Amino acid sequence: MSKKILVIHYSQTGQLTRILDSILTPLKADPSVSITYEELRPAKPFPFPWTGKEFFDAFPESVLERPIEMQPLKVNTAEQFDLIILGCQVWFLSPSQPLTGFLKSKEAAQLLNGKNVLTVSASRNMWLNAQESIKLMLKNAGATLVGNIALIDRAPNLVSVATIVGWLFYNKKENYFGILPPSGISEKDITEASRFGATILDALKKNKFENLQAQLVMQGGVNLVKTLVNPELRAKQIFIKWANFISAKGGPGDSNRRVRTKIFAWYLPIGLFVLSPIAYTVSILIMLVMPGKAKKQRAYFEGTNLKN
Ligand SMILES: Cc1cc2nc3c(=O)[nH]c(=O)nc-3n(C[C@H](O)[C@H](O)[C@H](O)COP(=O)(O)O)c2cc1C
């Protein structure tokens, strides 16, 4: 019996689209599977590469998950799909603004209601908070999350912070003095993501998604840095305070919030290079004292359930 998949994607660099393409390789090769693509298009496009001003101005609304206006979808929202694969970007420990704009739209509620959804992200290395928000938005839209693949930059945390600056602000992904690795997901991880497609195809054909996530985890589909779990969870709480502080002065682009945005632009590198190594060390100590808690946390974030 033929199967219908909808792939929803938005990628500034093209990386996430390449990863989705790699995952889809086995599905595209199967004549019984038909694939429809839908690109998310914000009404006002975001820049790439970013300027510092635009980047930090995108912070409050990303963190507070305020939906932006999106261009209408091309797909008929009443159409039935056996599986929807949703490419997810992470911006400031939150779903990217185009993703929130889509997930909180009326069109998403029509399209996603009653559907099986598999999420795919390709972030630097901090995607847990964003995924929690995405789980909730999917639930509110009436969808069932049947799987999640999370790929990350495997370089050490502060190395990936340094290299992503070059990528996002200068579109310079590699050749850092021949010392630092290229920013983003490795070519090997992108190519080998096709193995997840075979697992998805199998679940799709059997129409049995109950064990899909466990299989994807076994295949290495969910990458998380366990020492960064607690620092990331704490950082989101701090980000919410900053986002409220900045947005109290005005909306996107409002010159009244420039001073507060600039203070945050100074705070962020300090947080990353000074505070985060401290949080990281504390996190290691907590893990040594409470190994059971760390194990439970990991199992939760590898899964698709949403805590109450
Ligand atoms: C505004 C902005 C904020 C970001 N914040 C995070 C973050 O909090 N955590 C993370 O792991 N990656 C973060 N990233 C990296 C993205 O998740 C992603 O890896 C990168 O932008 C390339 O994505 P694309 O191929 O979808 O365009 C951020 C990127 C942007 C542009």
The ligand as an SDF file (V2000), in Angstrom:
LIG
                    3D

 31 33  0  0  0  0  0  0  0  0999 V2000
   19.7350   32.9880   16.0200 C   0  0  0  0  0  0  0  0  0  0  0  0
   20.3740   31.6460   16.2500 C   0  0  0  0  0  0  0  0  0  0  0  0
   20.4170   31.1150   17.5210 C   0  0  0  0  0  0  0  0  0  0  0  0
   20.9540   29.8200   17.7340 C   0  0  0  0  0  0  0  0  0  0  0  0
   20.8920   29.2720   18.9820 N   0  0  0  0  0  0  0  0  0  0  0  0
   21.2970   27.9860   19.1690 C   0  0  0  0  0  0  0  0  0  0  0  0
   21.1360   27.3490   20.4440 C   0  0  0  0  0  0  0  0  0  0  0  0
   20.6070   27.9280   21.3930 O   0  0  0  0  0  0  0  0  0  0  0  0
   21.5610   26.0730   20.5850 N   0  0  0  0  0  0  0  0  0  0  0  0
   22.1520   25.3850   19.5520 C   0  0  0  0  0  0  0  0  0  0  0  0
   22.5480   24.2470   19.7670 O   0  0  0  0  0  0  0  0  0  0  0  0
   22.2840   25.9450   18.3250 N   0  0  0  0  0  0  0  0  0  0  0  0
   21.8680   27.2190   18.1070 C   0  0  0  0  0  0  0  0  0  0  0  0
   21.9860   27.8030   16.8540 N   0  0  0  0  0  0  0  0  0  0  0  0
   22.5090   26.9940   15.7300 C   0  0  0  0  0  0  0  0  0  0  0  0
   21.3320   26.4470   14.9080 C   0  0  0  0  0  0  0  0  0  0  0  0
   20.5560   25.5680   15.6830 O   0  0  0  0  0  0  0  0  0  0  0  0
   21.7840   25.7370   13.6200 C   0  0  0  0  0  0  0  0  0  0  0  0
   22.6480   24.6930   13.9220 O   0  0  0  0  0  0  0  0  0  0  0  0
   22.4520   26.6490   12.6350 C   0  0  0  0  0  0  0  0  0  0  0  0
   21.8310   27.9160   12.6510 O   0  0  0  0  0  0  0  0  0  0  0  0
   22.3560   26.1000   11.2020 C   0  0  0  0  0  0  0  0  0  0  0  0
   21.0000   25.8250   10.9530 O   0  0  0  0  0  0  0  0  0  0  0  0
   20.2570   25.7290    9.5580 P   0  0  0  0  0  0  0  0  0  0  0  0
   21.0040   24.7900    8.6940 O   0  0  0  0  0  0  0  0  0  0  0  0
   18.9210   25.2070    9.9060 O   0  0  0  0  0  0  0  0  0  0  0  0
   20.1840   27.0970    8.9800 O   0  0  0  0  0  0  0  0  0  0  0  0
   21.4960   29.0940   16.6400 C   0  0  0  0  0  0  0  0  0  0  0  0
   21.4770   29.6760   15.3640 C   0  0  0  0  0  0  0  0  0  0  0  0
   20.9090   30.9220   15.1570 C   0  0  0  0  0  0  0  0  0  0  0  0
   20.8720   31.4820   13.7620 C   0  0  0  0  0  0  0  0  0  0  0  0
  1  2  1  0
  2  3  1  0
  2 30  2  0
  3  4  2  0
  4  5  1  0
  4 28  1  0
  5  6  2  0
  6  7  1  0
  6 13  1  0
  7  8  2  0
  7  9  1  0
  9 10  1  0
 10 11  2  0
 10 12  1  0
 12 13  2  0
 13 14  1  0
 14 15  1  0
 14 28  1  0
 15 16  1  0
 16 17  1  0
 16 18  1  0
 18 19  1  0
 18 20  1  0
 20 21  1  0
 20 22  1  0
 22 23  1  0
 23 24  1  0
 24 25  2  0
 24 26  1  0
 24 27  1  0
 28 29  2  0
 29 30  1  0
 30 31  1  0
M  END
$$$$
